[in-house]
Amino acid sequence: MISELKVWPLEGHPTIKANGTFVLSGVLKVKFRVMAGAKGLFVSLPATKGKAKDSDEVVWYPEAMIIDKPFHNDLTTQVVATYNQAVSVEKDAVTVTASPQEA
């Protein structure tokens, strides 16, 4: 399903580790961030900053959600592996393109 994955590692931010994009079946490109959390690295999809209804607390409202758990797990695994590859070889970006049978 993922026909292209690109990750750009970032330096100097405690939680944002990289920016990236993935292409679904060659028809939809989605931006994301690789974030460091208490349980390790995870993929953060686009969200809009806003305020909670009952207070002035800042909250983030998702603009996109992955509803298929196996796909979410596969995407996270691929993104983290690509991020680790980019960091280990000290590249500005790493692009992974799927073969036609994998897309």
Salt bridges, closest charged atoms under 4 A:
none
